[in-house]
Amino acid sequence: MKRNYRLEKRKYVIAISLIIVVAIYIARLFMLQIVSDDYKKYADSNAFLHRTQYPSRGVIYDRDGRLMVYNQTAYDVTFVPTEAKGVDTLNLCRSLGITREFFNKRMKEISNRRLNPGYSPYTNQTFMTQLSAEECGMFQEKLFEFPGFHVQRRTIRQYMQPTSAHILGDIGEVSPRDIKKDPYYVQGDYIGKVGVEASYEEELRGQKGEEILLRDARGRLKGRYKGGKYDIPSTPGHNLTLGIDMRLQMLAERLLQNKVGSVVAIEPSTGEILCMVSAPTFDPRMMVGRQRGSKHIQLARDPLKPLLNRSIMGVYPPGSTFKPTQALIFLQEGIINKATPYPCSRGFIHAGLRVGCHGHPAPLPIIPALATSCNSFFCWGLYHMIGARRKYGSVQNAMSTWRDYMVSMGYGYKLGVDLPGEKRGMIPNAEYYDKAYRGSWNGLTIISISIGQGEVTATPLQIANLGATIANRGWYITPHIVKEIEGGQIKPIYSQKKHTMVDKANYEIVAEGMRQAVVGGTCRRAEIAGLDLCGKTGTAQNRGRDHSAFMGFGPKDNPKIAVAVYVENGGWGATYGVPIGKLIMEKYLTGELSPESQALAKEIQNRKINYGIYKR
Amino acid sequence: MRSVDWTTIIIYLLLLAAGWLSVCGASYEYGQPDFFSFNSRAGKQLVWINLSLVLGFVILKLDEKIYDWLAYIFYAFMMLVLFVTPFMSDGIKGSYSWIKLGSVSIQPAEFAKFVTALALAKFISRPSFTMRNARDAIISTSLILLPMLLIIMQRETGSALVYSAFFLMLYREGMSGFILFSGIISVVYFVIGIRFAEVMMPDGATPVGEYAVLLLIAAITAFFLNIYQKKKWPVFTVLGINIGGAALMTAWSTYVSPFDVSHGLYIVAGLTTLFLIWLWLKERIGSIFYISLFTLGSVLFLYSADYAFERILEPHQKVRINVVLGLEDDPSGAGYNVNQSKIAIGSGGFAGKGFLAGTQTKLKYVPEQDTDFIFCTIGEEQGFLGSVAVLILFTILILRLIYLSERQRSRFARVYGYSVLSIFFFHLFINIGMVLGLTPVIGIPLPFFSYGGSSLWGFSILLFIFLRLDASR
């Protein structure tokens, strides 16, 4: 064959064009595989399904280990419309115990994009929610007969007893704000909304885990990635033990039935809250699950405000329960001593001002003054203290000293209880009065604060804390609901003693006065032989009927419980405050109520205060 | 056997091994690594591979003369088979190219390649053959176009396009480079014209695509004029009337009254052609006539390209072309394949995820991952290194085939050799190009890699016949 050299050169054209093409392809591979990072990210979101593993939320016990809150498994039935073709509807309805009509109705609702904006025939749609294990058992057994249908497990909160709604609180779906605040949460997560559920959210929630699954182009799951090697298991939440005594709690709730008010009891030596009830209350089981929203609205609209935890959110004039604080200040400041008598002529009458009192022997020193709750004694005390110019230099200084004592006893500021929403109450200072009276004021102007009226207000928790402070003779531990976190530590402030500015000896005098009040004073009805209870009534003046209050502790020596009772518009302190306080202390100290006390409890329980007539 | 080119056989075996591993990777289902069972795609492919080795051995043992003797008989028989195939096929996935023989389906189009190559080799190796002879040129072109047409009738436009690779062989055998250039430039016109058909110039009436292509035609015309004749003024005349005309009309359309400037440019192109014919008559230089033909042909091609695009191509091919040209951007629709294929390859990174560790291909994100898109598996599991290795292996194979073809003493063997390497080149160019999102998605396999007995045997026969011819050169 003769060679054609001109044509033979064309092999180079062909070879070079091959090399150019391959070079372009290699450059392209270089761009795709080495330069650009995007494709790797696409690939991950393509093929990996990161499925969250939800931890079980910690459960809650009372102080004696009685279960209060636990998790209940509920089941959601879901289905993927495109996969659920050819399902035997009749069989399905029978297995789930629903009617054909209900099935058709649900199907129509689900595929209606107005009612269900997230509808897609390719993704899981919720068919029924929160079925119990029994309701869903048969369905689950026959699940293989219903292609495209799935059963999804979830847990809901459940409560052993219809009690303690305010302190336990509840959980609800996270709000966009929660998500913004803490990136731990994603849409659809649950978070504690109020009560312990909210304040111990981080302890209770545990740590979410993650399961990495592979899915194919149609979204079907193809098993675990690397056999679950990279899965992160979820960590269950910590269980909580509360200082709350559930029996005490239920008794207090019973006693406050048909009344508005609060009962708070504290273990003085630890600051643990034994009982914290706000009335009216509600059954926490109402707030479980899907009806939470509507029930919440219903409760929020109630004029008696059952959602309000009055124990920490209600600020009331403390009335005569305030008097022991005054006695402590006067004794400590040397305004009076144990024997200093003040006159009382059915009231404090001075310079044209009269503060009424009731009939009792006079003049009298501090102990009988506390026992009889003599208004005049404390008015004189404050009048002398604010007027002691030689000691303090000015009314302002005297007032500031007074205020500092009050703050040291836990008034005027939030105590720092481990519940959200605590109010601080009000303890006025000198600036406050300077402003209110343009600098022209004296002891007489502010005289009513000495008997817990006027500007001073306090929460029932602060009043109970006063009881604990007197019981401890001069110190308290910040009251708290949670006693123990399983596998965790409660905050150090809940174990630190806080000393007031008053000496122990003066506390002994006041404790004796409160004991005398029970023995033969205003709290006579609280006397139980052998328990050595101490108490102080309070009858707080109000625009409507007086509020009935009580603050006490017992036994006098080595006290185990301090309690505050506040019943709105309950009248005399002795009417509601004393018997309720007595019953609570008796129940806690003896474990059971005596037959007489049981009768009393029943009587109190059935008493009803008609709030309709008072302006709210 | 000693004279057989073992280099090529070793490359062939390497490609087969890499191909089988890729099929394992691509067809692997989680938890079912049964690569050796005939129930799995990998197992079946292993059987096809072994059978093709047997086939290759048999071919090497046969007398090389039978290919020359039987070339036309094979061709006639295969054209008949191609003709009847659509009537015997059951139309899987809209394609009528498969016939069932017992439990296996075979695709005759794959075997028609070596048959056509043999027929072309026999025809072109006639001593009197020359590409300058119109009759010879028409017959050799017809030998290529007949199987193309028959395969288009099977709705396998992709497989049919492979036969255009034979023009590369014809180029080596003396077809004018001008024709090859025209073919390639037509594709360029087509792509630019379609790609920018919907984009308008600032006047709002002129499509950018046609405008640009018409100016390109003028530029190429001027370029050729500059090469094939010595005078400068005709070059400036062509440039002047085209650029001047375009500038004037564009200005008029933009500032005075909008009209489709491309229509005006068609007239200018017509005037250019007339000028060239006048010049040819005046100067008597043959090249000028061809240049005028080129200009006219280009303009007519462009004018009809849109028509062809709208009427002749199948709807799915139109969509695929649109996607490749960036006209349609719908990741879950037509662009899905290419997009997923790029994701799979891109996620492989430098060294890849390792054998059977790819997630994209494993989880069936990439469609046809063990056939047309098998290169994705290599890209994902073997990374940049593996992909480049495969590309280089193919390059070495084709370069080796060029070398072997050139050393043939018989024209028959050389033509056949060039046919083989042109087909490999075309498959490599289109298949990897489409996987990388550079060429239109034309469903043709990657030789020795894509799953399937027909294509594997087709390529093996193609190659081994050449090795047999080479062995007895």
Chai-1 contact restraints between the chains, C-beta under 6 A:
chainA,res_idxA,chainB,res_idxB,connection_type,confidence,min_distance_angstrom,max_distance_angstrom,comment,restraint_id
A,M1,B,R411,contact,1.0,0.0,6.0,A-B,restraint_1
A,L7,B,G174,contact,1.0,0.0,6.0,A-B,restraint_2
A,R10,B,R172,contact,1.0,0.0,6.0,A-B,restraint_3
A,K11,B,I402,contact,1.0,0.0,6.0,A-B,restraint_4
A,K11,B,E406,contact,1.0,0.0,6.0,A-B,restraint_5
A,A15,B,L399,contact,1.0,0.0,6.0,A-B,restraint_6
A,A15,B,I402,contact,1.0,0.0,6.0,A-B,restraint_7
A,L18,B,I398,contact,1.0,0.0,6.0,A-B,restraint_8
A,L18,B,F425,contact,1.0,0.0,6.0,A-B,restraint_9
A,V21,B,F429,contact,1.0,0.0,6.0,A-B,restraint_10
A,V22,B,L391,contact,1.0,0.0,6.0,A-B,restraint_11
A,V22,B,T395,contact,1.0,0.0,6.0,A-B,restraint_12
A,Y25,B,L391,contact,1.0,0.0,6.0,A-B,restraint_13
A,Y25,B,I432,contact,1.0,0.0,6.0,A-B,restraint_14
A,I26,B,V388,contact,1.0,0.0,6.0,A-B,restraint_15
A,R28,B,L436,contact,1.0,0.0,6.0,A-B,restraint_16
A,L29,B,F384,contact,1.0,0.0,6.0,A-B,restraint_17
A,L29,B,S387,contact,1.0,0.0,6.0,A-B,restraint_18
A,L32,B,I345,contact,1.0,0.0,6.0,A-B,restraint_19
A,L32,B,G346,contact,1.0,0.0,6.0,A-B,restraint_20
A,Q33,B,G346,contact,1.0,0.0,6.0,A-B,restraint_21
A,Q33,B,G348,contact,1.0,0.0,6.0,A-B,restraint_22
A,Q33,B,G349,contact,1.0,0.0,6.0,A-B,restraint_23
A,Q33,B,F384,contact,1.0,0.0,6.0,A-B,restraint_24
A,I34,B,F350,contact,1.0,0.0,6.0,A-B,restraint_25
A,I34,B,F384,contact,1.0,0.0,6.0,A-B,restraint_26
A,Y39,B,I343,contact,1.0,0.0,6.0,A-B,restraint_27
A,Y39,B,G346,contact,1.0,0.0,6.0,A-B,restraint_28
A,Y39,B,S347,contact,1.0,0.0,6.0,A-B,restraint_29
A,K40,B,S347,contact,1.0,0.0,6.0,A-B,restraint_30
A,Y42,B,I343,contact,1.0,0.0,6.0,A-B,restraint_31
A,A43,B,I343,contact,1.0,0.0,6.0,A-B,restraint_32
A,A43,B,S347,contact,1.0,0.0,6.0,A-B,restraint_33
A,A43,B,Q360,contact,1.0,0.0,6.0,A-B,restraint_34
A,N46,B,Y365,contact,1.0,0.0,6.0,A-B,restraint_35
A,A47,B,T359,contact,1.0,0.0,6.0,A-B,restraint_36
A,A47,B,L363,contact,1.0,0.0,6.0,A-B,restraint_37
A,L214,B,L363,contact,1.0,0.0,6.0,A-B,restraint_38
A,D216,B,L363,contact,1.0,0.0,6.0,A-B,restraint_39
A,D216,B,K364,contact,1.0,0.0,6.0,A-B,restraint_40
A,A217,B,K364,contact,1.0,0.0,6.0,A-B,restraint_41
A,A217,B,Y365,contact,1.0,0.0,6.0,A-B,restraint_42
A,K222,B,Y30,contact,1.0,0.0,6.0,A-B,restraint_43
A,K222,B,L363,contact,1.0,0.0,6.0,A-B,restraint_44
A,G223,B,Y30,contact,1.0,0.0,6.0,A-B,restraint_45
